[in-house]
Amino acid sequence: MSGTSVMPPARGKRVKGPWEVAARTLLRMPSAVASLSILALLVIVSLAAPFYARHVAHTDPFESDVAATVFLHGEDVPVMQPNQNRLHLGLTPIGPTWRPSADLLGADTQGRDVAARLLYGGRNSLLISSCAAILCIVLAAVVGICAGFFGGLVDILLSRLMDVMWAIPVYLFAISLSIVTVSHGLSLGPITIRSDSLILPIAIIALVYVPYAARPIRGRVLSLRQAEFVLAARCLGASRTRILLREILPNVSTTLIVLAPLVMALALLAESALSFLSIGVQSPQASWGTIIEDGQGLIYTRPAVAIAPGLAIVITVLALNVLGDGLRDALDVRETSRRGSP
């Protein structure tokens, strides 16, 4: 038999798959590892919110208690203290004590522990943003794959619908939907969703960002339609369903994975904005956006109330964007093939 032959891999040497190579590449990136560590720490700390509130701070962060006191410097100190102005009119919540058992980050205007509310707010903010990102990616994948793969009238209709949604400013679109649903709730036949349900902000945020995720997915599918392996599958008589599930979808999965943290970062910002405007997470529940709104009137006297959730949002969004960049580099087909070569 003439021609050059491909030497088989050495006996006992396992060939690394593309996903394993991508994972190893990602773990060799210090910035990606740091962002993953930060995100994991934020999730763990947020999940520990009930333990912190019950066993460390000994408080209920959802009940107003302006007459509460904290034990500080050997004495009971009222949470609400007289203003430090000339007339000493009104009351100002206690500032940060830097003691976990006594209003670590101070209290808000209702005497609630800001640190405990920050942890509970993180649970809701991270839950809403992650669920909205997953739902958005799923919807965008359906729209983008159908538009790019089937083409023709399907592509025209879906693309024009995405263009209409794209033309509306994202926050204006989200605010309009939130005002309608938050004021009356949502009824879908026998299913009724209350206005204070977290399902509403999840669905609204996912919907408004579908056009932003669907466009790159559609572009990726359009390029894959002309790929040699897809044309070969068509020549062999493979059905559309088989080509879609066996050839197109696995090659689009890398795009979906890269988009996930970036969409989650956008969803977190949108959720914080809606909650700040009181049309996202509803009282008595908390999110980072609602805590910023609570601290708006205390920005000059007790800035920690608004600064703490603002820093949490900034850190989370930066970590998600850095993780998205790391995933993009690790999952790049050409880079991965070069790194995986022995």
Residue frames relative to the residue before (quaternion, step in Angstrom):
aa qw qx qy qz dx dy dz
M 1.0000 0.0000 0.0000 0.0000 0.00 0.00 0.00
S 0.2858 -0.7908 0.5237 0.1368 3.56 -0.62 1.14
G 0.6387 0.5285 -0.4006 0.3903 3.47 -1.38 0.23
T 0.5715 -0.5839 0.4533 0.3564 3.52 -1.32 0.29
S 0.2216 -0.7750 0.5806 0.1148 3.52 -0.99 0.81
V 0.4643 -0.6664 0.5148 0.2743 3.53 -1.16 0.68
M 0.3872 -0.7325 0.5150 0.2199 3.51 -0.72 1.10
P 0.4264 -0.6950 0.5040 0.2850 3.61 -0.83 0.85
P 0.6055 -0.5598 0.4029 0.3971 3.59 -1.14 0.50
A 0.6144 -0.5665 0.4039 0.3720 3.52 -1.15 0.69
R 0.5626 -0.6157 0.4340 0.3407 3.52 -1.07 0.81
G 0.7971 0.2693 -0.2268 0.4906 3.55 -0.92 0.99
K 0.6355 0.5071 -0.3359 0.4756 3.59 1.26 -0.17
R 0.2800 -0.7884 0.5296 0.1400 3.56 -0.53 1.19
V 0.3725 -0.7190 0.5468 0.2126 3.55 -0.95 0.93
K 0.3852 -0.7353 0.5146 0.2149 3.55 -0.79 1.03
G 0.3869 -0.7156 0.5367 0.2240 3.53 -0.97 0.89
P 0.6685 -0.5245 0.3371 0.4055 3.60 -1.20 0.39
W 0.6530 0.5061 -0.3324 0.4549 3.61 1.01 -0.71
E 0.6372 0.5131 -0.3297 0.4712 3.57 1.04 -0.71
V 0.6361 0.5169 -0.3253 0.4716 3.58 1.00 -0.81
A 0.6597 0.5060 -0.3110 0.4605 3.59 0.95 -0.86
A 0.6509 0.5109 -0.3188 0.4623 3.60 0.97 -0.82
R 0.6582 0.4949 -0.3131 0.4730 3.58 0.95 -0.84
T 0.6381 0.5250 -0.3246 0.4603 3.57 1.02 -0.77
L 0.6526 0.5155 -0.3119 0.4594 3.56 0.96 -0.87
L 0.6919 0.4781 -0.2811 0.4623 3.58 0.94 -0.86
R 0.6372 0.5052 -0.3402 0.4722 3.60 1.23 -0.21
M 0.5865 0.5518 -0.3721 0.4617 3.58 1.30 -0.02
P 0.3925 -0.7425 0.4831 0.2476 3.65 -0.47 1.08
S 0.6565 0.5160 -0.3242 0.4444 3.59 0.96 -0.81
A 0.6613 0.4968 -0.3115 0.4679 3.59 0.98 -0.81
V 0.6469 0.5059 -0.3207 0.4720 3.59 0.98 -0.81
A 0.6456 0.5168 -0.3222 0.4607 3.59 0.99 -0.80
S 0.6659 0.4949 -0.3086 0.4652 3.59 0.95 -0.85
L 0.6343 0.5155 -0.3283 0.4733 3.59 1.02 -0.76
S 0.6492 0.5152 -0.3169 0.4612 3.58 0.98 -0.81
I 0.6509 0.5120 -0.3161 0.4629 3.58 0.97 -0.85
L 0.6696 0.4945 -0.3003 0.4658 3.57 0.91 -0.90
A 0.6457 0.5083 -0.3227 0.4697 3.59 0.98 -0.80
L 0.6458 0.5152 -0.3194 0.4642 3.58 0.99 -0.79
L 0.6455 0.5173 -0.3211 0.4611 3.59 0.98 -0.82
V 0.6562 0.5031 -0.3140 0.4665 3.57 0.96 -0.81
I 0.6669 0.5007 -0.3083 0.4577 3.60 0.88 -0.91
V 0.6727 0.4921 -0.3032 0.4620 3.58 0.88 -0.91
S 0.6563 0.5070 -0.3177 0.4597 3.60 0.97 -0.80
L 0.6527 0.5073 -0.3178 0.4643 3.58 1.00 -0.77
A 0.6625 0.5014 -0.3021 0.4674 3.58 1.19 -0.50
A 0.3291 0.7846 -0.4772 0.2199 3.61 1.25 0.16
P 0.6755 0.4742 -0.3349 0.4547 3.69 0.77 -0.82
F 0.6406 0.5205 -0.3326 0.4562 3.59 0.98 -0.79
Y 0.6630 0.5044 -0.3127 0.4564 3.59 0.92 -0.87
A 0.6932 0.4842 -0.2916 0.4472 3.58 0.83 -0.96
R 0.7376 0.4410 -0.2432 0.4499 3.59 0.89 -0.90
H 0.8223 0.2964 -0.1176 0.4712 3.58 0.79 -1.02
V 0.7252 0.3905 -0.2465 0.5107 3.61 1.16 -0.40
A 0.7857 0.2958 -0.1615 0.5187 3.59 0.66 -1.09
H 0.2192 -0.8090 0.5145 0.1810 3.62 1.26 -0.43
T 0.5561 0.5785 -0.3941 0.4480 3.55 0.79 1.06
D 0.3278 -0.6829 0.6082 0.2374 3.51 -1.36 0.29
P 0.2692 -0.8239 0.4747 0.1530 3.62 -0.21 1.21
F 0.6648 0.5028 -0.3106 0.4569 3.59 1.24 0.00
E 0.6656 0.4667 -0.3017 0.4981 3.59 1.26 -0.08
S 0.4135 -0.6998 0.5301 0.2414 3.55 -0.94 0.94
D 0.1044 0.7841 -0.6018 0.1100 3.59 -0.87 0.99
V 0.0636 -0.8380 0.5419 0.0008 3.55 0.23 1.30
A 0.6668 0.4874 -0.3088 0.4717 3.61 1.22 -0.26
A 0.4254 0.7248 -0.4577 0.2903 3.60 1.24 0.11
T 0.1888 -0.7501 0.6217 0.1232 3.54 -1.31 0.40
V 0.2064 -0.7495 0.6144 0.1347 3.54 -1.27 0.48
F 0.4315 -0.6906 0.5177 0.2624 3.55 -1.09 0.73
L 0.1541 0.7964 -0.5518 0.1939 3.52 -0.39 1.30
H 0.8452 0.0200 -0.0628 0.5304 3.56 -0.84 1.02
G 0.7285 -0.4719 0.2348 0.4376 3.54 0.94 0.93
E 0.7538 0.2942 -0.2037 0.5512 3.61 1.18 0.23
D 0.5364 -0.6041 0.4839 0.3363 3.53 -1.32 0.37
V 0.1122 -0.7997 0.5897 0.0136 3.55 -0.65 1.17
P 0.4336 -0.6988 0.4919 0.2857 3.63 -0.78 0.93
V 0.5195 -0.6464 0.4679 0.3056 3.54 -1.07 0.82
M 0.7390 0.2966 -0.1829 0.5765 3.58 1.01 -0.78
Q 0.0786 -0.8240 0.5605 -0.0281 3.54 -0.59 1.24
P 0.6108 -0.5592 0.3974 0.3953 3.62 -1.17 0.50
N 0.5567 -0.6031 0.4568 0.3430 3.53 -1.14 0.68
Q 0.4057 -0.7189 0.5145 0.2320 3.54 -1.13 0.69
N 0.3951 0.6868 -0.5161 0.3253 3.56 0.92 0.89
R 0.7384 -0.4325 0.2670 0.4432 3.58 -1.25 0.09
L 0.7471 0.3864 -0.2191 0.4946 3.57 0.96 -0.81
H 0.2862 -0.7844 0.4967 0.2369 3.59 1.27 -0.30
L 0.3263 0.7430 -0.5100 0.2854 3.53 0.99 0.92
G 0.7863 0.2900 -0.2344 0.4927 3.53 -1.07 0.78
L 0.3846 -0.7112 0.5473 0.2162 3.52 -1.35 0.10
T 0.1733 -0.7614 0.6189 0.0852 3.54 -1.17 0.71
P 0.4637 -0.6809 0.4779 0.3049 3.63 -0.82 0.86
I 0.6144 -0.5637 0.4145 0.3646 3.51 -1.20 0.59
G 0.4392 -0.7057 0.4979 0.2474 3.56 -1.07 0.78
P 0.7467 -0.3830 0.2691 0.4725 3.59 -1.25 -0.07
T 0.2275 -0.7719 0.5816 0.1188 3.57 -0.91 0.93
W 0.2909 -0.7865 0.4800 0.2577 3.57 1.34 -0.40
R 0.5731 0.5108 -0.4051 0.4965 3.54 1.17 0.69
P 0.4568 -0.7241 0.4330 0.2819 3.63 -0.53 1.09
S 0.7064 0.4670 -0.2752 0.4552 3.59 1.04 -0.63
A 0.7786 0.2654 -0.1402 0.5510 3.61 1.22 -0.14
D 0.7564 -0.3975 0.2234 0.4689 3.58 0.21 1.32
L 0.1637 -0.8439 0.5072 0.0610 3.54 0.54 1.25
L 0.7968 0.2042 -0.0888 0.5618 3.59 0.90 -0.97
G 0.6502 -0.5111 0.3153 0.4654 3.57 1.23 0.35
A 0.4562 -0.6556 0.5266 0.2912 3.54 -1.33 -0.26
D 0.4471 -0.6626 0.5185 0.3036 3.57 -1.28 0.30
T 0.7660 -0.3950 0.2503 0.4411 3.57 -1.27 -0.10
Q 0.6938 0.4290 -0.2758 0.5085 3.60 1.24 -0.24
G 0.5758 -0.6295 0.3590 0.3786 3.58 1.26 0.29
R 0.4836 0.6732 -0.4342 0.3528 3.61 1.21 0.30
D 0.5465 -0.6283 0.4550 0.3155 3.55 -1.10 0.78
V 0.3865 -0.7513 0.4902 0.2142 3.57 -0.59 1.18
A 0.6379 0.5370 -0.3400 0.4349 3.62 0.95 -0.80
A 0.6672 0.4860 -0.3066 0.4740 3.58 0.92 -0.87
R 0.6613 0.4868 -0.3098 0.4794 3.59 0.96 -0.79
L 0.6011 0.5586 -0.3594 0.4444 3.59 1.10 -0.62
L 0.6675 0.4859 -0.3027 0.4762 3.59 0.96 -0.82
Y 0.6626 0.4775 -0.3092 0.4871 3.60 0.95 -0.84
G 0.6359 0.5271 -0.3292 0.4577 3.57 1.05 -0.71
G 0.6174 0.5433 -0.3397 0.4563 3.55 1.10 -0.68
R 0.6078 0.5499 -0.3556 0.4491 3.57 1.04 -0.73
N 0.7109 0.4485 -0.2723 0.4683 3.58 0.81 -0.95
S 0.6630 0.5122 -0.3199 0.4424 3.59 0.90 -0.87
L 0.6905 0.4615 -0.2824 0.4801 3.59 0.89 -0.89
L 0.6323 0.5259 -0.3359 0.4592 3.59 1.04 -0.73
I 0.6829 0.4841 -0.2937 0.4616 3.58 0.84 -0.96
S 0.6944 0.4815 -0.2922 0.4479 3.59 0.82 -0.95
S 0.6746 0.4833 -0.3112 0.4632 3.61 0.94 -0.78
C 0.6692 0.4812 -0.3046 0.4773 3.60 0.92 -0.84
A 0.6423 0.5099 -0.3259 0.4704 3.59 1.01 -0.78
A 0.6414 0.5196 -0.3298 0.4581 3.60 1.01 -0.75
I 0.6545 0.5044 -0.3178 0.4649 3.59 0.93 -0.86
L 0.6703 0.4896 -0.2986 0.4710 3.58 0.89 -0.94
C 0.6465 0.5212 -0.3195 0.4564 3.58 0.96 -0.83
I 0.6619 0.5002 -0.3120 0.4630 3.59 0.91 -0.89
V 0.6417 0.5195 -0.3306 0.4571 3.60 0.98 -0.80
L 0.6795 0.4772 -0.2903 0.4757 3.59 0.86 -0.95
A 0.6672 0.4979 -0.3047 0.4627 3.57 0.94 -0.88
A 0.6245 0.5328 -0.3425 0.4570 3.59 1.06 -0.69
V 0.6481 0.5090 -0.3214 0.4664 3.58 0.94 -0.83
V 0.6899 0.4722 -0.2855 0.4687 3.58 0.86 -0.97
G 0.7080 0.4777 -0.2784 0.4394 3.59 0.78 -1.02
I 0.6735 0.4857 -0.3072 0.4648 3.60 0.92 -0.83
C 0.6587 0.4989 -0.3179 0.4649 3.59 0.93 -0.83
A 0.6734 0.4938 -0.3069 0.4566 3.58 0.91 -0.88
G 0.7296 0.4405 -0.2550 0.4567 3.58 0.87 -0.89
F 0.7101 0.4722 -0.2712 0.4463 3.59 0.98 -0.77
F 0.7494 0.3915 -0.2267 0.4835 3.58 0.82 -0.96
G 0.1978 -0.8226 0.5134 0.1434 3.60 1.08 -0.66
G 0.6841 0.5247 -0.3297 0.3846 3.55 -1.22 -0.51
L 0.8379 -0.1284 0.1224 0.5162 3.54 -1.01 -0.90
V 0.6110 0.5508 -0.3580 0.4418 3.60 1.03 -0.71
D 0.6647 0.4981 -0.2975 0.4707 3.57 0.92 -0.90
I 0.6497 0.5230 -0.3245 0.4460 3.59 0.93 -0.87
L 0.6915 0.4832 -0.2911 0.4512 3.59 0.80 -0.98
L 0.6992 0.4638 -0.2809 0.4659 3.58 0.81 -0.96
S 0.6569 0.5099 -0.3179 0.4554 3.59 0.94 -0.79
R 0.6662 0.4838 -0.3188 0.4696 3.60 0.93 -0.79
L 0.6189 0.5285 -0.3451 0.4675 3.60 1.07 -0.69
M 0.6571 0.4924 -0.3071 0.4811 3.59 0.97 -0.81
D 0.6252 0.5381 -0.3415 0.4504 3.60 1.06 -0.70
V 0.6370 0.5197 -0.3278 0.4655 3.58 1.02 -0.78
M 0.6748 0.4718 -0.2925 0.4862 3.57 0.93 -0.88
W 0.6260 0.5443 -0.3303 0.4503 3.58 1.07 -0.74
A 0.6548 0.5461 -0.3143 0.4174 3.59 1.03 -0.79
I 0.6465 0.4911 -0.3255 0.4846 3.60 1.16 -0.48
P 0.4946 -0.6468 0.4789 0.3282 3.64 -0.82 0.90
V 0.5499 -0.6826 0.3665 0.3120 3.54 -0.75 1.11
Y 0.7013 0.4579 -0.2917 0.4620 3.59 0.87 -0.85
L 0.6118 0.5292 -0.3498 0.4725 3.58 1.09 -0.63
F 0.6349 0.5234 -0.3128 0.4745 3.56 1.04 -0.82
A 0.6866 0.4809 -0.2840 0.4654 3.58 0.88 -0.95
I 0.6494 0.5144 -0.3218 0.4583 3.58 0.96 -0.82
S 0.6456 0.5241 -0.3257 0.4499 3.60 0.95 -0.86
L 0.6786 0.4731 -0.2948 0.4782 3.60 0.90 -0.89
S 0.6577 0.5234 -0.3180 0.4387 3.58 0.97 -0.81
I 0.6394 0.5293 -0.3373 0.4441 3.58 0.94 -0.83
V 0.6685 0.5029 -0.3042 0.4557 3.58 0.94 -0.87
T 0.7467 0.4200 -0.2348 0.4593 3.59 0.80 -0.97
V 0.6586 0.5208 -0.3232 0.4365 3.60 0.97 -0.79
S 0.6728 0.5167 -0.3091 0.4299 3.58 0.98 -0.77
H 0.8226 0.1947 -0.0806 0.5282 3.63 0.99 -0.74
G 0.4795 -0.6273 0.4713 0.3930 3.58 1.18 -0.24
L 0.3781 -0.7099 0.5461 0.2345 3.57 -1.27 -0.22
S 0.1114 -0.7878 0.6050 0.0290 3.54 -0.89 1.03
L 0.0263 -0.7810 0.6234 -0.0275 3.55 -0.77 1.12
G 0.7783 -0.2418 0.1181 0.5673 3.55 0.25 1.29
P 0.8269 -0.1368 0.1104 0.5341 3.60 -0.69 -1.03
I 0.6356 0.5223 -0.3245 0.4669 3.61 1.26 -0.27
T 0.0539 -0.7877 0.6136 -0.0075 3.54 -0.83 1.06
I 0.1517 -0.7832 0.6003 0.0568 3.55 -0.78 1.09
R 0.3918 -0.7417 0.4973 0.2213 3.56 -0.63 1.13
S 0.6229 -0.5853 0.3793 0.3544 3.55 -1.19 0.56
D 0.7096 0.4355 -0.2687 0.4843 3.60 1.14 -0.50
S 0.4412 0.6973 -0.4570 0.3321 3.60 1.25 0.20
L 0.4859 -0.6675 0.4844 0.2893 3.57 -1.05 0.75
I 0.5009 0.6563 -0.4273 0.3685 3.59 1.23 -0.25
L 0.6308 0.5656 -0.3400 0.4082 3.59 1.00 -0.77
P 0.7090 0.4131 -0.3030 0.4847 3.67 0.68 -0.87
I 0.5946 0.5562 -0.3757 0.4426 3.60 1.06 -0.61
A 0.6990 0.4679 -0.2757 0.4653 3.59 0.82 -0.98
I 0.6608 0.5144 -0.3169 0.4453 3.60 0.93 -0.86
I 0.6851 0.4771 -0.2924 0.4664 3.58 0.83 -0.96
A 0.6386 0.5185 -0.3353 0.4592 3.59 0.97 -0.78
L 0.6708 0.5196 -0.3071 0.4309 3.58 0.90 -0.88
V 0.7065 0.4823 -0.2946 0.4260 3.60 0.80 -0.94
Y 0.7217 0.4252 -0.2607 0.4800 3.62 1.13 -0.46
V 0.3808 0.7363 -0.4816 0.2844 3.62 1.23 0.09
P 0.6695 0.4949 -0.3449 0.4335 3.68 0.76 -0.81
Y 0.6501 0.5352 -0.3250 0.4305 3.59 1.02 -0.75
A 0.7123 0.4102 -0.2509 0.5114 3.60 1.10 -0.62
A 0.6352 0.5637 -0.3395 0.4044 3.61 1.06 -0.66
R 0.6163 0.5841 -0.3560 0.3902 3.61 0.99 -0.71
P 0.7095 0.4194 -0.3039 0.4779 3.66 0.69 -0.86
I 0.6081 0.5395 -0.3637 0.4549 3.60 1.09 -0.59
R 0.6421 0.5108 -0.3209 0.4731 3.59 0.95 -0.85
G 0.6587 0.5102 -0.3162 0.4536 3.61 0.91 -0.84
R 0.6411 0.5168 -0.3239 0.4658 3.57 1.04 -0.77
V 0.6640 0.4977 -0.3058 0.4667 3.60 0.97 -0.84
L 0.6195 0.5439 -0.3474 0.4469 3.61 1.00 -0.73
S 0.6722 0.4726 -0.3032 0.4826 3.59 1.01 -0.75
L 0.6551 0.5170 -0.3182 0.4499 3.59 1.05 -0.72
R 0.5664 0.6131 -0.3868 0.3920 3.61 1.10 -0.58
Q 0.7434 0.3826 -0.2133 0.5055 3.56 1.09 -0.70
A 0.4165 0.7124 -0.4721 0.3100 3.59 1.23 0.17
E 0.6198 -0.5891 0.3733 0.3599 3.55 -1.12 0.66
F 0.6730 0.4989 -0.3254 0.4385 3.61 0.91 -0.80
V 0.6242 0.5084 -0.3486 0.4799 3.61 1.11 -0.54
L 0.6503 0.5009 -0.3174 0.4749 3.59 0.95 -0.83
A 0.6367 0.5200 -0.3301 0.4639 3.59 1.04 -0.75
A 0.6417 0.5157 -0.3259 0.4648 3.59 0.98 -0.78
R 0.6436 0.5065 -0.3271 0.4715 3.59 1.01 -0.72
C 0.6535 0.5140 -0.3173 0.4562 3.57 0.97 -0.79
L 0.6739 0.4776 -0.2898 0.4835 3.57 1.14 -0.61
G 0.5692 -0.6430 0.3612 0.3635 3.59 1.29 0.08
A 0.3328 0.7460 -0.5150 0.2598 3.59 1.17 0.41
S 0.4869 -0.6684 0.4808 0.2914 3.56 -1.03 0.78
R 0.6631 -0.5000 0.3748 0.4120 3.55 -1.28 0.32
T 0.6474 0.5269 -0.3241 0.4453 3.54 0.98 -0.85
R 0.6620 0.4983 -0.3110 0.4655 3.58 0.93 -0.83
I 0.6474 0.5083 -0.3219 0.4678 3.58 0.95 -0.83
L 0.6621 0.5210 -0.3070 0.4427 3.54 0.96 -0.89
L 0.7472 0.4143 -0.2235 0.4691 3.58 0.86 -0.96
R 0.7636 0.3949 -0.1991 0.4705 3.60 0.98 -0.82
E 0.7804 0.3313 -0.1699 0.5024 3.59 1.07 -0.61
I 0.7445 0.4169 -0.2337 0.4662 3.59 0.78 -1.02
L 0.7134 0.4940 -0.2808 0.4101 3.58 0.63 -1.15
P 0.6637 0.4897 -0.3455 0.4476 3.69 0.82 -0.76
N 0.6940 0.4657 -0.2835 0.4702 3.60 1.05 -0.69
V 0.6359 0.4918 -0.3329 0.4929 3.60 1.24 -0.28
S 0.5172 0.6827 -0.4091 0.3148 3.59 1.18 -0.49
T 0.6233 0.5381 -0.3554 0.4423 3.61 1.03 -0.66
T 0.6304 0.5201 -0.3278 0.4739 3.58 1.05 -0.74
L 0.6481 0.5157 -0.3198 0.4601 3.59 0.97 -0.81
I 0.6579 0.5108 -0.3145 0.4554 3.60 0.96 -0.85
V 0.6599 0.4995 -0.3108 0.4673 3.59 0.96 -0.82
L 0.6726 0.5087 -0.2988 0.4466 3.59 1.00 -0.80
A 0.5625 0.6625 -0.3823 0.3139 3.60 1.05 -0.73
P 0.7286 0.4023 -0.2875 0.4739 3.70 0.63 -0.90
L 0.6280 0.5342 -0.3476 0.4466 3.60 1.06 -0.63
V 0.6577 0.4813 -0.3045 0.4929 3.59 0.99 -0.80
M 0.6179 0.5401 -0.3467 0.4543 3.60 1.05 -0.70
A 0.6336 0.5201 -0.3318 0.4669 3.59 1.02 -0.75
L 0.6555 0.4927 -0.3074 0.4828 3.59 0.97 -0.84
A 0.6500 0.5181 -0.3163 0.4573 3.58 0.99 -0.82
L 0.6316 0.5295 -0.3354 0.4563 3.60 1.03 -0.74
L 0.6532 0.4984 -0.3103 0.4780 3.58 0.98 -0.82
A 0.6571 0.5055 -0.3132 0.4633 3.59 0.96 -0.84
E 0.6506 0.5099 -0.3208 0.4624 3.59 0.94 -0.86
S 0.6534 0.5109 -0.3192 0.4584 3.59 0.93 -0.84
A 0.6520 0.5119 -0.3152 0.4620 3.58 1.00 -0.81
L 0.6729 0.4859 -0.3020 0.4690 3.60 0.89 -0.89
S 0.6680 0.4865 -0.3092 0.4707 3.60 0.93 -0.82
F 0.6090 0.5442 -0.3512 0.4579 3.58 1.07 -0.67
L 0.7093 0.4253 -0.2436 0.5067 3.58 1.11 -0.71
S 0.4801 -0.7040 0.4001 0.3373 3.60 1.34 0.19
I 0.6114 0.5149 -0.3817 0.4641 3.59 1.10 0.61
G 0.5754 0.5384 -0.3938 0.4732 3.57 1.22 0.51
V 0.8002 0.0127 0.0597 0.5966 3.55 -0.39 -1.25
Q 0.2636 -0.8026 0.5243 0.1069 3.54 -0.77 1.08
S 0.5874 -0.5699 0.4536 0.3528 3.54 -1.23 0.65
P 0.5749 -0.1320 -0.8050 -0.0639 1.60 -2.15 1.33
Q 0.4277 0.6934 -0.4840 0.3195 3.61 1.20 0.16
A 0.2857 -0.7681 0.5560 0.1384 3.54 -1.22 0.48
S 0.0234 0.7371 -0.6748 -0.0279 3.51 -1.33 0.46
W 0.6813 -0.4735 0.3323 0.4486 3.56 -1.22 0.18
G 0.6352 0.5342 -0.3345 0.4464 3.59 1.05 -0.62
T 0.6660 0.4883 -0.3134 0.4688 3.60 0.95 -0.80
I 0.6350 0.5200 -0.3437 0.4563 3.62 1.05 -0.67
I 0.6125 0.5230 -0.3509 0.4776 3.60 1.05 -0.67
E 0.6429 0.5103 -0.3204 0.4729 3.58 1.01 -0.79
D 0.6327 0.5242 -0.3327 0.4628 3.60 1.04 -0.74
G 0.7440 0.4146 -0.2282 0.4718 3.58 1.00 -0.75
Q 0.3965 0.7390 -0.4730 0.2700 3.57 1.25 0.03
G 0.7232 0.4307 -0.2509 0.4780 3.60 0.93 -0.84
L 0.6960 0.4445 -0.2696 0.4954 3.59 1.27 -0.17
I 0.3205 0.8012 -0.4708 0.1835 3.57 1.26 0.18
Y 0.7165 0.4307 -0.2629 0.4816 3.63 1.08 -0.60
T 0.7471 0.3869 -0.2191 0.4941 3.60 1.07 -0.61
R 0.7944 0.0589 -0.0096 0.6045 3.61 0.98 -0.84
P 0.0617 -0.8617 0.5027 0.0324 3.61 0.54 1.15
A 0.5397 0.6446 -0.4094 0.3544 3.61 1.15 -0.44
V 0.5710 0.6054 -0.3864 0.3977 3.60 1.12 -0.58
A 0.7568 0.3469 -0.1988 0.5171 3.60 0.96 -0.81
I 0.6407 0.5504 -0.3361 0.4166 3.59 1.04 -0.71
A 0.6343 0.5647 -0.3441 0.4005 3.62 0.93 -0.85
P 0.7151 0.3971 -0.2887 0.4975 3.68 0.72 -0.83
G 0.5958 0.5613 -0.3715 0.4381 3.59 1.10 -0.56
L 0.6503 0.4959 -0.3093 0.4853 3.58 1.01 -0.81
A 0.6254 0.5379 -0.3399 0.4517 3.58 1.01 -0.77
I 0.6487 0.5063 -0.3159 0.4723 3.60 0.98 -0.81
V 0.6614 0.5140 -0.3090 0.4504 3.58 0.89 -0.94
I 0.6730 0.4978 -0.3015 0.4566 3.59 0.85 -0.96
T 0.6732 0.5019 -0.3017 0.4515 3.58 0.91 -0.91
V 0.6704 0.4930 -0.3054 0.4628 3.60 0.89 -0.90
L 0.6475 0.5077 -0.3245 0.4666 3.60 0.96 -0.80
A 0.6510 0.5121 -0.3175 0.4616 3.59 0.96 -0.86
L 0.6621 0.5042 -0.3103 0.4595 3.60 0.95 -0.81
N 0.6635 0.4948 -0.3118 0.4665 3.58 0.96 -0.77
V 0.6434 0.4990 -0.3266 0.4799 3.59 0.99 -0.77
L 0.6378 0.5162 -0.3255 0.4699 3.58 1.01 -0.77
G 0.6387 0.5259 -0.3254 0.4579 3.59 1.00 -0.78
D 0.6457 0.5007 -0.3214 0.4786 3.59 1.00 -0.77
G 0.6499 0.5152 -0.3180 0.4594 3.58 1.00 -0.79
L 0.6477 0.5087 -0.3140 0.4723 3.57 0.98 -0.81
R 0.6303 0.5319 -0.3362 0.4548 3.58 0.99 -0.78
D 0.6858 0.4680 -0.2917 0.4749 3.59 0.91 -0.86
A 0.6838 0.4976 -0.2963 0.4439 3.59 0.94 -0.85
L 0.7479 0.4014 -0.2154 0.4827 3.58 1.03 -0.75
D 0.4006 0.6990 -0.4944 0.3262 3.58 1.24 0.12
V 0.4851 -0.7159 0.4183 0.2779 3.57 -0.61 1.15
R 0.7076 0.4628 -0.2864 0.4507 3.59 0.80 -0.96
E 0.6540 0.4972 -0.3158 0.4747 3.58 1.00 -0.83
T 0.6585 0.5174 -0.3173 0.4449 3.58 0.95 -0.89
S 0.6549 0.5086 -0.3310 0.4504 3.60 0.96 -0.77
R 0.6499 0.5019 -0.3262 0.4684 3.57 1.03 -0.70
R 0.6753 0.4845 -0.3100 0.4617 3.58 0.97 -0.80
G 0.6958 0.4893 -0.2834 0.4429 3.58 1.05 -0.75
S 0.5407 0.6176 -0.4243 0.3824 3.59 1.17 -0.20
P 0.4722 -0.6929 0.4541 0.3011 3.60 -0.86 0.85
